[in-house]
Amino acid sequence: MTFLVVCQPDKKEPDVSGDPVFQTTPYALQYPSYFPPMPIPSDNPMTVEGVKLGRFLFYEERLSGNNTQSCASCHAPQFAFSDHGNQFSVGIDGLSGNRNSMALQNLGWEQRFFWDGRALSLEEQILQPVENTIEMHDTWPNVVGKLQADQAYVDLFYDAFGSTTIDKYKAAKAIAQFLRTMISSNSRFDQFMQGQITLTDEEQLGILLTQQEGGNPALGLGGQWGGDCFHCHPHGGGLFTDGIMRNNGLDSVFTDPGLGGVTGQPQDMGVFKVPSLRNVALSAPYMHDGRFATLQEVIEHYNSGGHPSPTISPFMKFTQGGLQLTPEKKAQLLAFLNTLTDMDYVNNPEYQDPGTP
């Protein structure tokens, strides 16, 4: 069963001259029934024309200062739209950032963007990399000039927005529409949830571990010798992230303040966005700074308990002693994480480079 989210077409009063009336085509999003409804901004409805334009812009290298890098340069399809294997991405001037390139999927349900959560909408997030001096290092007026000089883009913007005048806000809206179509929902886990396949015993035990509390049951505190994952990466809703900003115990002293660098608040220091576990096997390295090269290292971080600090999440309650998972249980967790790989998503032709407009 799927939800169909249908956006109504833009409607305008008929032109008394008899000329064709501008109208867009509604775009229908499809996703499993266990996903929540995707919230769509009222000022940026999903349209076939907007998504088409956004796809071209996502792969458009003229969004960078020297016309060599696009959004896709650091978000490659085959790696769940991450910069696989690179701890930090390199911008057009050969400079590296200090945060790992996040995987892109199911962004229509997210409420904060960037590792430090500084953008509160996709449209706001999209505006920033173009003018970031480490990344694409251009200006929006310059980018708009390049697009405006290309008749193909003038036509695409007209089809999407009813105007031949291009601006950065329309560009951001179009890319946001395209990104909202990028829904990962056909992993082996999803097929299992829909009764299409049976997972192995090891994989199912891994699922159970993620839903169990950590700690020793003998202490009477609800411990189940589990992985304690479900607090931040819940299965319900199919997104595998609670969308909240948390300190997951990476450091006791913060070289990167995370959300604290945005708000200036002591309680936000070392706090970062909780990423989705979907396609996690394809998007190494891990954490905001790419410090872990493998999923085994990630599992061991949580198993060890992490490092205490004043802002650490209360769900990281095993900084003393760790989870004490056996090697067998670690292998079960890894088997579960691999069930979240969705090759249909990364190979979906509708998300690939469309070529020259």
Secondary structure as a PSIPRED ss2 file (coil, helix, strand):
# PSIPRED VFORMAT (PSIPRED V4.0)

   1 M C   1.000  0.000  0.000
   2 T E   0.000  0.000  1.000
   3 F E   0.000  0.000  1.000
   4 L E   0.000  0.000  1.000
   5 V E   0.000  0.000  1.000
   6 V E   0.000  0.000  1.000
   7 C C   1.000  0.000  0.000
   8 Q C   1.000  0.000  0.000
   9 P C   1.000  0.000  0.000
  10 D C   1.000  0.000  0.000
  11 K C   1.000  0.000  0.000
  12 K C   1.000  0.000  0.000
  13 E C   1.000  0.000  0.000
  14 P C   1.000  0.000  0.000
  15 D C   1.000  0.000  0.000
  16 V C   1.000  0.000  0.000
  17 S C   1.000  0.000  0.000
  18 G C   1.000  0.000  0.000
  19 D C   1.000  0.000  0.000
  20 P C   1.000  0.000  0.000
  21 V C   1.000  0.000  0.000
  22 F C   1.000  0.000  0.000
  23 Q C   1.000  0.000  0.000
  24 T C   1.000  0.000  0.000
  25 T C   1.000  0.000  0.000
  26 P E   0.000  0.000  1.000
  27 Y C   1.000  0.000  0.000
  28 A E   0.000  0.000  1.000
  29 L E   0.000  0.000  1.000
  30 Q E   0.000  0.000  1.000
  31 Y E   0.000  0.000  1.000
  32 P E   0.000  0.000  1.000
  33 S C   1.000  0.000  0.000
  34 Y C   1.000  0.000  0.000
  35 F C   1.000  0.000  0.000
  36 P C   1.000  0.000  0.000
  37 P C   1.000  0.000  0.000
  38 M C   1.000  0.000  0.000
  39 P C   1.000  0.000  0.000
  40 I C   1.000  0.000  0.000
  41 P C   1.000  0.000  0.000
  42 S C   1.000  0.000  0.000
  43 D C   1.000  0.000  0.000
  44 N C   1.000  0.000  0.000
  45 P C   1.000  0.000  0.000
  46 M C   1.000  0.000  0.000
  47 T E   0.000  0.000  1.000
  48 V H   0.000  1.000  0.000
  49 E H   0.000  1.000  0.000
  50 G H   0.000  1.000  0.000
  51 V H   0.000  1.000  0.000
  52 K H   0.000  1.000  0.000
  53 L H   0.000  1.000  0.000
  54 G H   0.000  1.000  0.000
  55 R H   0.000  1.000  0.000
  56 F H   0.000  1.000  0.000
  57 L H   0.000  1.000  0.000
  58 F H   0.000  1.000  0.000
  59 Y C   1.000  0.000  0.000
  60 E C   1.000  0.000  0.000
  61 E H   0.000  1.000  0.000
  62 R H   0.000  1.000  0.000
  63 L H   0.000  1.000  0.000
  64 S C   1.000  0.000  0.000
  65 G C   1.000  0.000  0.000
  66 N C   1.000  0.000  0.000
  67 N C   1.000  0.000  0.000
  68 T C   1.000  0.000  0.000
  69 Q C   1.000  0.000  0.000
  70 S C   1.000  0.000  0.000
  71 C H   0.000  1.000  0.000
  72 A H   0.000  1.000  0.000
  73 S H   0.000  1.000  0.000
  74 C C   1.000  0.000  0.000
  75 H C   1.000  0.000  0.000
  76 A E   0.000  0.000  1.000
  77 P H   0.000  1.000  0.000
  78 Q H   0.000  1.000  0.000
  79 F H   0.000  1.000  0.000
  80 A C   1.000  0.000  0.000
  81 F C   1.000  0.000  0.000
  82 S E   0.000  0.000  1.000
  83 D C   1.000  0.000  0.000
  84 H C   1.000  0.000  0.000
  85 G C   1.000  0.000  0.000
  86 N C   1.000  0.000  0.000
  87 Q C   1.000  0.000  0.000
  88 F C   1.000  0.000  0.000
  89 S C   1.000  0.000  0.000
  90 V E   0.000  0.000  1.000
  91 G C   1.000  0.000  0.000
  92 I C   1.000  0.000  0.000
  93 D C   1.000  0.000  0.000
  94 G C   1.000  0.000  0.000
  95 L C   1.000  0.000  0.000
  96 S E   0.000  0.000  1.000
  97 G C   1.000  0.000  0.000
  98 N C   1.000  0.000  0.000
  99 R C   1.000  0.000  0.000
 100 N C   1.000  0.000  0.000
 101 S C   1.000  0.000  0.000
 102 M C   1.000  0.000  0.000
 103 A C   1.000  0.000  0.000
 104 L C   1.000  0.000  0.000
 105 Q C   1.000  0.000  0.000
 106 N C   1.000  0.000  0.000
 107 L H   0.000  1.000  0.000
 108 G H   0.000  1.000  0.000
 109 W H   0.000  1.000  0.000
 110 E C   1.000  0.000  0.000
 111 Q C   1.000  0.000  0.000
 112 R C   1.000  0.000  0.000
 113 F E   0.000  0.000  1.000
 114 F C   1.000  0.000  0.000
 115 W C   1.000  0.000  0.000
 116 D C   1.000  0.000  0.000
 117 G C   1.000  0.000  0.000
 118 R C   1.000  0.000  0.000
 119 A E   0.000  0.000  1.000
 120 L C   1.000  0.000  0.000
 121 S C   1.000  0.000  0.000
 122 L H   0.000  1.000  0.000
 123 E H   0.000  1.000  0.000
 124 E H   0.000  1.000  0.000
 125 Q H   0.000  1.000  0.000
 126 I H   0.000  1.000  0.000
 127 L H   0.000  1.000  0.000
 128 Q H   0.000  1.000  0.000
 129 P H   0.000  1.000  0.000
 130 V H   0.000  1.000  0.000
 131 E H   0.000  1.000  0.000
 132 N C   1.000  0.000  0.000
 133 T C   1.000  0.000  0.000
 134 I C   1.000  0.000  0.000
 135 E C   1.000  0.000  0.000
 136 M C   1.000  0.000  0.000
 137 H C   1.000  0.000  0.000
 138 D C   1.000  0.000  0.000
 139 T C   1.000  0.000  0.000
 140 W H   0.000  1.000  0.000
 141 P H   0.000  1.000  0.000
 142 N H   0.000  1.000  0.000
 143 V H   0.000  1.000  0.000
 144 V H   0.000  1.000  0.000
 145 G H   0.000  1.000  0.000
 146 K H   0.000  1.000  0.000
 147 L H   0.000  1.000  0.000
 148 Q H   0.000  1.000  0.000
 149 A C   1.000  0.000  0.000
 150 D C   1.000  0.000  0.000
 151 Q H   0.000  1.000  0.000
 152 A H   0.000  1.000  0.000
 153 Y H   0.000  1.000  0.000
 154 V H   0.000  1.000  0.000
 155 D H   0.000  1.000  0.000
 156 L H   0.000  1.000  0.000
 157 F H   0.000  1.000  0.000
 158 Y H   0.000  1.000  0.000
 159 D H   0.000  1.000  0.000
 160 A H   0.000  1.000  0.000
 161 F H   0.000  1.000  0.000
 162 G C   1.000  0.000  0.000
 163 S C   1.000  0.000  0.000
 164 T C   1.000  0.000  0.000
 165 T C   1.000  0.000  0.000
 166 I C   1.000  0.000  0.000
 167 D C   1.000  0.000  0.000
 168 K H   0.000  1.000  0.000
 169 Y H   0.000  1.000  0.000
 170 K H   0.000  1.000  0.000
 171 A H   0.000  1.000  0.000
 172 A H   0.000  1.000  0.000
 173 K H   0.000  1.000  0.000
 174 A H   0.000  1.000  0.000
 175 I H   0.000  1.000  0.000
 176 A H   0.000  1.000  0.000
 177 Q H   0.000  1.000  0.000
 178 F H   0.000  1.000  0.000
 179 L H   0.000  1.000  0.000
 180 R H   0.000  1.000  0.000
 181 T H   0.000  1.000  0.000
 182 M C   1.000  0.000  0.000
 183 I C   1.000  0.000  0.000
 184 S C   1.000  0.000  0.000
 185 S C   1.000  0.000  0.000
 186 N C   1.000  0.000  0.000
 187 S C   1.000  0.000  0.000
 188 R H   0.000  1.000  0.000
 189 F H   0.000  1.000  0.000
 190 D H   0.000  1.000  0.000
 191 Q H   0.000  1.000  0.000
 192 F H   0.000  1.000  0.000
 193 M H   0.000  1.000  0.000
 194 Q C   1.000  0.000  0.000
 195 G C   1.000  0.000  0.000
 196 Q C   1.000  0.000  0.000
 197 I C   1.000  0.000  0.000
 198 T C   1.000  0.000  0.000
 199 L C   1.000  0.000  0.000
 200 T C   1.000  0.000  0.000
 201 D H   0.000  1.000  0.000
 202 E H   0.000  1.000  0.000
 203 E H   0.000  1.000  0.000
 204 Q H   0.000  1.000  0.000
 205 L H   0.000  1.000  0.000
 206 G H   0.000  1.000  0.000
 207 I H   0.000  1.000  0.000
 208 L H   0.000  1.000  0.000
 209 L H   0.000  1.000  0.000
 210 T H   0.000  1.000  0.000
 211 Q C   1.000  0.000  0.000
 212 Q C   1.000  0.000  0.000
 213 E C   1.000  0.000  0.000
 214 G C   1.000  0.000  0.000
 215 G C   1.000  0.000  0.000
 216 N C   1.000  0.000  0.000
 217 P H   0.000  1.000  0.000
 218 A H   0.000  1.000  0.000
 219 L H   0.000  1.000  0.000
 220 G C   1.000  0.000  0.000
 221 L C   1.000  0.000  0.000
 222 G C   1.000  0.000  0.000
 223 G C   1.000  0.000  0.000
 224 Q C   1.000  0.000  0.000
 225 W C   1.000  0.000  0.000
 226 G C   1.000  0.000  0.000
 227 G C   1.000  0.000  0.000
 228 D C   1.000  0.000  0.000
 229 C C   1.000  0.000  0.000
 230 F C   1.000  0.000  0.000
 231 H C   1.000  0.000  0.000
 232 C C   1.000  0.000  0.000
 233 H C   1.000  0.000  0.000
 234 P C   1.000  0.000  0.000
 235 H C   1.000  0.000  0.000
 236 G C   1.000  0.000  0.000
 237 G C   1.000  0.000  0.000
 238 G C   1.000  0.000  0.000
 239 L C   1.000  0.000  0.000
 240 F C   1.000  0.000  0.000
 241 T C   1.000  0.000  0.000
 242 D C   1.000  0.000  0.000
 243 G C   1.000  0.000  0.000
 244 I C   1.000  0.000  0.000
 245 M E   0.000  0.000  1.000
 246 R E   0.000  0.000  1.000
 247 N C   1.000  0.000  0.000
 248 N C   1.000  0.000  0.000
 249 G C   1.000  0.000  0.000
 250 L C   1.000  0.000  0.000
 251 D C   1.000  0.000  0.000
 252 S C   1.000  0.000  0.000
 253 V C   1.000  0.000  0.000
 254 F C   1.000  0.000  0.000
 255 T C   1.000  0.000  0.000
 256 D C   1.000  0.000  0.000
 257 P C   1.000  0.000  0.000
 258 G E   0.000  0.000  1.000
 259 L H   0.000  1.000  0.000
 260 G H   0.000  1.000  0.000
 261 G H   0.000  1.000  0.000
 262 V H   0.000  1.000  0.000
 263 T H   0.000  1.000  0.000
 264 G C   1.000  0.000  0.000
 265 Q C   1.000  0.000  0.000
 266 P H   0.000  1.000  0.000
 267 Q H   0.000  1.000  0.000
 268 D H   0.000  1.000  0.000
 269 M C   1.000  0.000  0.000
 270 G C   1.000  0.000  0.000
 271 V E   0.000  0.000  1.000
 272 F E   0.000  0.000  1.000
 273 K E   0.000  0.000  1.000
 274 V C   1.000  0.000  0.000
 275 P C   1.000  0.000  0.000
 276 S C   1.000  0.000  0.000
 277 L C   1.000  0.000  0.000
 278 R C   1.000  0.000  0.000
 279 N C   1.000  0.000  0.000
 280 V H   0.000  1.000  0.000
 281 A H   0.000  1.000  0.000
 282 L H   0.000  1.000  0.000
 283 S C   1.000  0.000  0.000
 284 A C   1.000  0.000  0.000
 285 P C   1.000  0.000  0.000
 286 Y E   0.000  0.000  1.000
 287 M C   1.000  0.000  0.000
 288 H C   1.000  0.000  0.000
 289 D C   1.000  0.000  0.000
 290 G C   1.000  0.000  0.000
 291 R C   1.000  0.000  0.000
 292 F E   0.000  0.000  1.000
 293 A C   1.000  0.000  0.000
 294 T C   1.000  0.000  0.000
 295 L H   0.000  1.000  0.000
 296 Q H   0.000  1.000  0.000
 297 E H   0.000  1.000  0.000
 298 V H   0.000  1.000  0.000
 299 I H   0.000  1.000  0.000
 300 E H   0.000  1.000  0.000
 301 H H   0.000  1.000  0.000
 302 Y H   0.000  1.000  0.000
 303 N H   0.000  1.000  0.000
 304 S H   0.000  1.000  0.000
 305 G C   1.000  0.000  0.000
 306 G C   1.000  0.000  0.000
 307 H C   1.000  0.000  0.000
 308 P C   1.000  0.000  0.000
 309 S C   1.000  0.000  0.000
 310 P C   1.000  0.000  0.000
 311 T C   1.000  0.000  0.000
 312 I C   1.000  0.000  0.000
 313 S C   1.000  0.000  0.000
 314 P C   1.000  0.000  0.000
 315 F C   1.000  0.000  0.000
 316 M C   1.000  0.000  0.000
 317 K C   1.000  0.000  0.000
 318 F C   1.000  0.000  0.000
 319 T C   1.000  0.000  0.000
 320 Q C   1.000  0.000  0.000
 321 G C   1.000  0.000  0.000
 322 G C   1.000  0.000  0.000
 323 L C   1.000  0.000  0.000
 324 Q C   1.000  0.000  0.000
 325 L C   1.000  0.000  0.000
 326 T C   1.000  0.000  0.000
 327 P H   0.000  1.000  0.000
 328 E H   0.000  1.000  0.000
 329 K H   0.000  1.000  0.000
 330 K H   0.000  1.000  0.000
 331 A H   0.000  1.000  0.000
 332 Q H   0.000  1.000  0.000
 333 L H   0.000  1.000  0.000
 334 L H   0.000  1.000  0.000
 335 A H   0.000  1.000  0.000
 336 F H   0.000  1.000  0.000
 337 L H   0.000  1.000  0.000
 338 N H   0.000  1.000  0.000
 339 T C   1.000  0.000  0.000
 340 L C   1.000  0.000  0.000
 341 T C   1.000  0.000  0.000
 342 D C   1.000  0.000  0.000
 343 M H   0.000  1.000  0.000
 344 D H   0.000  1.000  0.000
 345 Y H   0.000  1.000  0.000
 346 V H   0.000  1.000  0.000
 347 N C   1.000  0.000  0.000
 348 N C   1.000  0.000  0.000
 349 P H   0.000  1.000  0.000
 350 E H   0.000  1.000  0.000
 351 Y H   0.000  1.000  0.000
 352 Q C   1.000  0.000  0.000
 353 D C   1.000  0.000  0.000
 354 P C   1.000  0.000  0.000
 355 G C   1.000  0.000  0.000
 356 T C   1.000  0.000  0.000
 357 P C   1.000  0.000  0.000
